[in-house]
């Protein structure tokens, strides 16, 4: 495929989602820029996935049902946020309407599996992104009519890179527009070119901070640098479209692994809409709260006294967590990184390694106290901003052991920022 213009790159990205990612092409005519929704797509999903309830509501509201549902949904999104609505649905005249069905822990319940298959992901190009004016987004990603992410695409062949996309988000996108309101609509915004992907979860004008969302130049090796490896498509960011945004994996992230970080002192009813709000996967400090969040996501009214079904679902998710591989990045690596939080994290992540289980069996002493190489499915890397212990100056590279001796080359974590 020719890479000489932005249109070719944009077409490639769309085709990868449509042919390999499990997406559908969205209908631009269905987009409501004021509500920042695809109301027709929302109603089609509700009717398809909850036909009995939808028919009862239609009998009561008639042809006005779609308009009223869209208005109630927009209000609930503004009040409680996109993640809440995706996971718990929203109230409409005393009834709860579900807006997504996530993959069950097993396939024994055919009905639940069928509902999981009723989640259409759509990609729509050149979408008006403000309530007024003609500015458009290159791509809008949506789930069941709800916008979950946006993309600005650039191609060096036209003299522009992902940096120009970042500049566009900072200078030309209104953070107060319905689509860009933090937490209420799109959850993530991507600046993409054929070589790199960068992302942010909140637009703040000139203060918007984008982070790299790349694999590294040589994934899995010590000398891995910034950027991405070569890809068969000819675009180094091909993995982003073919793997990261693949339907099943993306739904799993939305359903289980994305959380709102709340700062101490924020009102619970506001759900982290203050200046400190950001969407994270997890951090060591937040790990216990993430685990409690699993109970909430499973539908527990109280995390201190969850129902049996909620606990069963949360335990199933914990088991899935334990079955993965992890890289644990320790900032300012020292003895404070041990203790109860670290032990709890290892108890969960190491559940699949034979060193611990989810019922609280004590970890071996080495697994509790040592920060490196104690679990079969994790790897610890430390970032040290100051001198090594007992030294007045930073240690030379030759003094670092094992993988750390090449730390200077490992810059893909934070390009242009602090390095190991």
C-alpha positions as CSV (number, residue, x, y, z in Angstrom):
1,X,0.0,0.0,0.0
2,X,1.3,3.5,-0.9
3,X,2.3,5.5,2.2
4,X,2.6,8.9,0.4
5,X,-0.5,10.5,1.8
6,X,-2.6,10.7,4.9
7,X,-5.7,9.3,3.2
8,X,-3.9,6.0,2.4
9,X,-2.8,5.6,6.0
10,X,-6.3,6.4,7.2
11,X,-7.8,3.9,4.8
12,X,-5.4,1.2,5.9
13,X,-6.2,1.8,9.6
14,X,-9.9,1.6,8.9
15,X,-9.5,-1.6,6.8
16,X,-7.5,-3.3,9.5
17,X,-10.3,-2.7,12.0
18,X,-13.0,-3.8,9.6
19,X,-11.3,-6.9,8.3
20,X,-9.2,-8.1,11.2
21,X,-10.3,-6.3,14.3
22,X,-14.0,-7.3,14.4
23,X,-15.3,-3.7,13.8
24,X,-18.1,-2.3,11.7
25,X,-18.2,0.9,9.7
26,X,-20.2,3.6,11.5
27,X,-22.8,5.8,9.8
28,X,-21.8,9.5,10.0
29,X,-25.5,10.5,9.5
30,X,-26.4,8.9,12.8
31,X,-23.9,11.1,14.8
32,X,-25.5,13.6,17.2
33,X,-22.7,16.2,17.9
34,X,-24.7,17.9,20.7
35,X,-25.3,14.7,22.7
36,X,-22.0,13.2,21.5
37,X,-23.8,9.9,20.8
38,X,-25.0,7.7,17.9
39,X,-28.7,7.6,19.1
40,X,-29.9,5.3,16.4
41,X,-27.1,2.9,17.1
42,X,-27.9,3.0,20.8
43,X,-31.5,2.2,20.2
44,X,-30.7,-0.6,17.8
45,X,-28.4,-2.2,20.4
46,X,-31.0,-2.0,23.2
47,X,-33.7,-3.4,21.0
48,X,-31.5,-6.3,19.8
49,X,-30.0,-7.2,23.2
50,X,-33.1,-6.5,25.5
51,X,-36.1,-7.0,23.2
52,X,-38.7,-7.8,25.8
53,X,-37.9,-4.7,27.9
54,X,-37.6,-2.5,24.9
55,X,-41.0,-3.6,23.6
56,X,-42.6,-2.8,27.0
57,X,-41.0,0.7,27.0
58,X,-42.1,1.2,23.4
59,X,-45.7,0.4,24.4
60,X,-45.5,3.2,27.0
61,X,-43.6,5.9,25.0
62,X,-44.4,5.1,21.4
63,X,-42.3,6.7,18.7
64,X,-40.8,9.2,21.3
65,X,-38.9,6.4,23.0
66,X,-35.7,6.8,21.0
67,X,-35.4,10.5,21.7
68,X,-36.2,10.1,25.4
69,X,-33.8,7.2,25.9
70,X,-31.0,9.2,24.2
71,X,-31.7,12.2,26.4
72,X,-31.7,10.1,29.6
73,X,-28.5,8.3,28.5
74,X,-26.7,11.6,27.9
75,X,-27.7,12.9,31.3
76,X,-26.5,9.7,33.0
77,X,-23.2,9.8,31.1
78,X,-22.7,13.4,32.3
79,X,-23.5,12.5,35.8
80,X,-21.9,9.1,36.3
81,X,-19.4,8.7,33.5
82,X,-18.8,6.4,30.5
83,X,-17.3,3.5,32.5
84,X,-20.1,3.4,34.9
85,X,-22.8,3.3,32.2
86,X,-20.9,0.7,30.2
87,X,-20.5,-1.6,33.2
88,X,-23.8,-1.0,35.0
89,X,-26.2,0.5,32.5
90,X,-28.5,3.5,33.2
91,X,-32.0,4.0,34.6
92,X,-34.9,4.9,32.4
93,X,-38.3,5.3,34.0
94,X,-37.4,2.9,36.8
95,X,-35.9,0.3,34.5
96,X,-32.2,-0.5,34.0
97,X,-31.0,-0.6,30.4
98,X,-27.6,-2.3,29.9
99,X,-25.2,-0.6,27.5
100,X,-22.6,-3.4,27.1
101,X,-22.2,-7.1,27.8
102,X,-18.7,-8.3,28.6
103,X,-17.1,-11.7,28.0
104,X,-18.1,-14.2,30.8
105,X,-15.4,-16.1,32.7
106,X,-16.6,-19.3,31.0
107,X,-18.8,-20.4,28.2
108,X,-21.3,-22.5,30.1
109,X,-24.1,-20.0,29.9
110,X,-25.1,-19.8,26.2
111,X,-27.3,-16.7,26.8
112,X,-24.5,-14.7,28.3
113,X,-22.1,-15.7,25.5
114,X,-24.7,-14.7,22.9
115,X,-25.1,-11.3,24.6
116,X,-21.4,-10.8,24.4
117,X,-21.6,-11.2,20.7
118,X,-24.2,-8.3,20.5
119,X,-21.6,-5.6,21.1
120,X,-21.0,-3.8,17.8
121,X,-17.8,-1.8,17.7
122,X,-17.9,0.9,15.0
123,X,-15.2,3.2,13.4
124,X,-16.4,6.4,11.8
125,X,-14.2,8.7,9.8
126,X,-14.3,12.6,9.7
127,X,-16.7,13.1,12.5
128,X,-17.7,16.6,13.6
129,X,-16.2,16.9,17.1
130,X,-17.7,20.2,18.4
131,X,-21.3,21.3,18.9
132,X,-20.7,24.1,16.4
133,X,-18.2,24.6,13.6
134,X,-16.8,22.3,10.9
135,X,-13.8,20.7,12.8
136,X,-13.7,17.0,12.3
137,X,-11.9,14.0,13.9
138,X,-10.1,11.6,11.6
139,X,-11.6,8.6,13.4
140,X,-14.1,8.1,16.2
141,X,-14.3,4.7,17.9
142,X,-17.6,3.7,19.5
143,X,-19.2,0.8,21.3
144,X,-23.0,0.3,20.9
145,X,-23.3,3.9,19.9
146,X,-21.2,5.3,22.8
147,X,-17.9,7.1,21.8
148,X,-15.0,5.4,23.6
149,X,-12.0,6.9,21.8
150,X,-10.8,9.3,19.2
151,X,-7.9,9.2,16.8
152,X,-6.0,11.9,14.9
153,X,-3.8,10.4,12.1
154,X,-0.8,11.9,10.5
155,X,1.6,10.7,7.8
156,X,5.3,11.9,7.5
157,X,4.8,11.6,3.7
158,X,2.7,14.8,4.0
159,X,5.2,16.5,6.3
160,X,3.3,15.7,9.5
161,X,3.9,13.3,12.4
162,X,2.1,12.3,15.6
163,X,3.5,15.5,17.1
164,X,1.2,17.5,14.8
165,X,-1.7,15.4,16.0
166,X,-0.8,16.2,19.6
167,X,-0.7,19.9,18.7
168,X,-4.1,19.6,17.1
169,X,-5.6,18.1,20.2
170,X,-4.0,20.8,22.4
171,X,-4.9,23.8,20.2
172,X,-7.9,22.9,18.1
173,X,-10.0,20.7,20.3
174,X,-12.3,22.2,22.9
175,X,-12.0,20.2,26.2
176,X,-15.5,21.4,27.1
177,X,-17.1,20.0,24.0
178,X,-19.5,17.1,24.9
179,X,-17.3,14.5,23.1
180,X,-14.1,15.6,24.9
181,X,-15.5,16.0,28.5
182,X,-13.3,13.9,30.7
183,X,-14.9,10.6,31.8
184,X,-18.3,11.5,30.4
185,X,-17.7,10.5,26.8
186,X,-14.5,9.4,24.9
187,X,-12.1,7.7,27.4
188,X,-8.9,8.0,25.4
189,X,-7.5,10.0,22.6
190,X,-4.7,8.7,20.3
191,X,-2.2,10.7,18.2
192,X,-1.0,8.2,15.6
193,X,1.4,8.2,12.6
194,X,2.9,5.2,10.7
195,X,5.7,4.9,13.3
196,X,4.4,5.8,16.7
197,X,1.2,6.0,18.9
198,X,0.8,8.4,21.8
199,X,-2.3,8.8,24.0
200,X,-4.0,10.9,26.6
201,X,-7.1,10.4,28.7
202,X,-7.9,14.0,29.3
203,X,-7.7,17.1,27.1
204,X,-6.6,20.3,29.0
205,X,-5.7,22.6,26.2
206,X,-2.0,23.5,26.2
207,X,-1.6,21.5,29.5
208,X,-2.7,18.2,27.8
209,X,-0.1,15.5,28.5
210,X,0.4,12.7,26.0
211,X,2.2,9.5,26.8
212,X,3.9,7.0,24.5
213,X,1.8,3.9,23.7
214,X,4.4,2.0,21.8
215,X,6.0,-1.5,22.1
216,X,9.6,-0.4,21.9
217,X,12.0,-0.8,19.0
218,X,12.9,-4.4,20.0
219,X,10.3,-5.8,22.4
220,X,11.5,-8.3,24.9
221,X,15.2,-7.3,24.8
222,X,17.4,-5.3,27.1
223,X,18.4,-2.9,24.4
224,X,14.8,-2.0,23.5
225,X,14.6,1.6,22.6
226,X,11.7,4.0,21.7
227,X,9.2,3.5,19.0
228,X,8.0,0.2,17.5
229,X,9.5,-2.7,15.5
230,X,9.0,-3.2,11.8
231,X,5.6,-4.6,10.9
232,X,4.5,-6.7,7.9
233,X,2.0,-4.0,6.9
234,X,4.8,-1.5,6.3
235,X,3.5,0.6,9.1
236,X,5.3,0.2,12.5
237,X,2.0,1.1,14.3
238,X,0.3,-1.9,12.5
239,X,0.1,-3.8,15.8
240,X,-2.0,-1.0,17.3
241,X,-4.8,-1.6,14.8
242,X,-4.5,-5.3,14.4
243,X,-3.9,-6.3,18.1
244,X,-4.5,-3.6,20.6
245,X,-7.9,-2.6,19.1
246,X,-9.0,-6.1,18.4
247,X,-12.5,-6.5,19.5
248,X,-12.2,-9.1,22.3
249,X,-9.1,-7.5,23.9
250,X,-10.5,-4.0,23.8
251,X,-13.8,-5.1,25.4
252,X,-11.8,-6.9,28.2
253,X,-9.9,-3.6,28.9
254,X,-13.1,-1.6,29.1
255,X,-14.9,-4.2,31.2
256,X,-12.1,-5.1,33.7
257,X,-8.9,-3.2,33.5
258,X,-9.7,0.5,33.2
259,X,-10.4,2.5,36.3
260,X,-10.9,6.1,37.4
261,X,-8.2,7.3,39.8
262,X,-9.6,9.5,42.6
263,X,-7.6,11.9,44.7
264,X,-8.0,12.0,48.4
265,X,-10.6,14.6,49.4
266,X,-12.7,14.5,46.3
267,X,-16.4,14.2,46.8
268,X,-17.6,10.7,46.1
269,X,-20.6,11.9,44.1
270,X,-18.3,13.7,41.7
271,X,-16.4,10.5,40.9
272,X,-13.1,12.1,40.3
273,X,-14.0,15.0,38.0
274,X,-11.6,17.4,39.8
275,X,-8.3,18.5,38.4
276,X,-6.5,15.4,39.6
277,X,-8.7,12.9,37.6
278,X,-7.0,10.5,35.2
279,X,-7.7,7.1,33.9
280,X,-5.1,4.5,34.7
281,X,-4.6,0.7,34.4
282,X,-3.1,0.4,37.9
283,X,-0.2,1.4,40.1
284,X,1.3,-0.4,43.1
285,X,-0.2,2.1,45.5
286,X,-3.6,1.8,43.9
287,X,-3.5,-2.0,43.6
288,X,-5.7,-2.8,46.7
289,X,-8.3,-0.3,45.5
290,X,-8.2,-1.9,42.0
291,X,-9.0,-5.3,43.6
292,X,-11.9,-3.8,45.5
293,X,-12.9,-2.2,42.2
294,X,-13.4,-5.6,40.7
295,X,-16.1,-6.2,43.3
296,X,-17.8,-3.0,42.3
297,X,-17.5,-3.8,38.6
298,X,-19.1,-7.2,39.3
299,X,-22.1,-5.5,40.7
300,X,-21.5,-5.6,44.5
301,X,-23.6,-2.9,46.3
302,X,-21.0,-3.0,49.1
303,X,-17.4,-4.1,48.8
304,X,-17.4,-5.1,52.5
305,X,-20.4,-7.4,52.1
306,X,-20.6,-8.5,48.4
307,X,-23.0,-11.0,47.2
308,X,-21.9,-14.5,46.4
309,X,-22.3,-13.9,42.6
310,X,-20.3,-10.7,42.7
311,X,-17.5,-12.4,44.7
312,X,-17.5,-15.3,42.3
313,X,-17.2,-13.0,39.3
314,X,-14.4,-10.9,41.0
315,X,-12.5,-14.1,41.9
316,X,-12.8,-15.2,38.2
317,X,-11.3,-11.9,37.1
318,X,-8.5,-12.3,39.7
319,X,-7.7,-15.7,38.2
320,X,-7.5,-14.1,34.8
321,X,-5.1,-11.5,36.2
322,X,-2.9,-14.2,37.7
323,X,-2.7,-16.0,34.3
324,X,-0.9,-13.1,32.6
325,X,2.7,-11.9,32.5
326,X,3.7,-8.6,34.0
327,X,6.5,-6.0,34.1
328,X,6.5,-4.1,37.4
329,X,8.1,-0.7,37.1
330,X,9.4,0.5,40.4
331,X,10.1,4.3,40.6
332,X,12.7,5.2,43.2
333,X,13.4,1.5,43.9
334,X,14.3,1.0,47.6
335,X,13.0,-0.9,50.7
336,X,9.8,1.1,50.9
337,X,8.5,-0.9,47.9
338,X,7.9,-3.9,50.1
339,X,5.3,-4.3,52.8
340,X,1.6,-5.1,52.8
341,X,0.7,-3.6,49.4
342,X,3.6,-5.4,47.7
343,X,2.7,-8.7,49.3
344,X,-0.9,-8.3,48.3
345,X,0.1,-7.6,44.7
346,X,2.4,-10.6,44.6
347,X,-0.3,-12.8,46.1
348,X,-2.6,-12.0,43.2
349,X,-0.1,-11.8,40.3
350,X,1.7,-14.9,41.6
351,X,-1.4,-17.0,42.0
352,X,-0.7,-18.8,38.8
353,X,3.0,-19.4,39.6
354,X,2.5,-21.8,42.5
355,X,4.0,-19.4,45.0
356,X,0.6,-18.2,46.4
357,X,-3.1,-18.6,46.1
358,X,-6.1,-16.3,46.3
359,X,-7.1,-17.7,49.7
360,X,-4.3,-15.9,51.6
361,X,-1.7,-18.7,51.8
362,X,1.6,-17.0,52.9
363,X,4.2,-16.3,50.3
364,X,7.7,-17.6,50.8
365,X,9.9,-15.1,52.5
366,X,11.9,-14.4,49.3
367,X,8.7,-13.7,47.4
368,X,7.6,-11.2,50.1
369,X,10.8,-9.2,50.5
370,X,12.8,-9.4,47.4
371,X,12.0,-6.9,44.6
372,X,13.4,-9.0,41.7
373,X,12.7,-12.3,40.0
374,X,10.6,-14.0,42.7
375,X,7.5,-14.8,40.6
376,X,7.3,-16.8,37.5
377,X,5.1,-14.4,35.7
378,X,6.5,-11.0,36.6
379,X,9.6,-9.0,36.1
380,X,10.7,-6.0,38.2
381,X,12.6,-3.0,36.8
382,X,13.7,-0.2,39.0
383,X,14.1,3.5,38.2
384,X,16.5,5.4,40.5
385,X,16.8,9.1,40.2
386,X,19.6,9.6,42.7
387,X,22.8,7.9,43.7
388,X,23.0,4.2,44.5
389,X,22.9,3.4,48.2
390,X,26.2,4.4,49.9
391,X,27.4,6.5,47.0
392,X,27.8,10.2,46.5
393,X,27.4,10.1,42.7
394,X,25.3,8.0,40.3
395,X,26.9,4.6,39.7
396,X,28.4,4.1,36.2
397,X,26.7,1.7,33.9
398,X,29.2,-1.0,34.6
399,X,28.1,-1.2,38.2
400,X,24.5,-2.0,37.3
401,X,23.8,-5.7,37.4
402,X,22.0,-8.0,34.9
403,X,19.6,-6.1,32.8
404,X,20.4,-2.7,34.3
405,X,23.8,-2.4,32.7
406,X,22.1,-1.4,29.5
407,X,19.5,0.9,31.2
408,X,20.7,3.9,29.2
409,X,19.4,2.4,26.0
410,X,16.0,1.5,27.4
411,X,14.2,4.8,26.8
412,X,10.9,3.7,25.4
413,X,9.3,3.9,28.8
414,X,9.5,7.7,29.0
415,X,11.1,9.3,26.0
416,X,12.6,12.7,26.9
417,X,11.9,12.2,30.6
418,X,13.6,10.5,33.5
419,X,15.6,7.4,32.5
420,X,17.0,4.6,34.6
